[in-house]
Amino acid sequence: MSVDPSPTPDQIKVARAHLAAVDPALAAIDAVTPSFAWRSAEPGFAGLLKLIVYQQVSLASAASIWRRVEAGLGEITAPAILALEDLDLQGLGLSRPKVRYARAIAEAQVTGLCDLNALRNLPDDEAAAALMAVKGIGRWTAETYLMFCEGRLDMFPGGDVALQEAMRWADRAEVRPNEKQAYARAEAWKPYRGVAAHLLWRCYGAVKTGEIPPI
């Protein structure tokens, strides 16, 4: 049985206190945002493949496709992907680009180009670079994999639109920051940028569902 790498509630509590202490804007967000659980996902090949499947489609569609992938593959491993023809993978609901990406990450795992099982031993920047060396894995995918699947506290997917919008709320800005601006703004939140992202996502979701009033 694998160990969940996600930070504990106590670790999140400590990080939230730190973020509130170093940034008045996040302190205001922290004061009204309910507690949250870390967005955790299975580490390794299955977790990365699932992130690929969930990209650029609705949650309902992605969940349906993922169920078909699970049923079709049985065990979700790199060899299982490589054992199927492209048409077989498309039959499971994967688009042609996602078939190419699934095959690329499977080949990277098998050949050792990007050994997902060894990423844990690499610093954040090196781990992200190793992932982005694989075709189909961009910065957002690399950062979210390291955050969700490995529980890394300082990963920050600055290209995430919901995260950017929550940052706009936090800073009382008229315009949402772009990706470059989001990364620059988040520098102040090291070494807990991942916790800041979760805090902002939780605030965004709570406002959207009416759990808390608009910021």
Buried (B, 14 or more C-beta within 10 A) or exposed (E): EEEEBBBEEEBBEBBBEBBBEEBEBBBBBBEEBEEBEBBBBBBBBBBBBBBBBBBEBEEEEBEEBBEBBBEBBEEBBBEBBEEBEEEBBBEBBBBEEBBBBBBBBBBBBBEEEBBBEEBBEBEBEEBBEBBBEBEBBEBBBBBBBBBBBBBBBBBBBBBBEEBBBBBBBBBEEEEBBEBEBBBEBBEEBEEBBBBBBBBBBBBBBBBEEEEBEEB
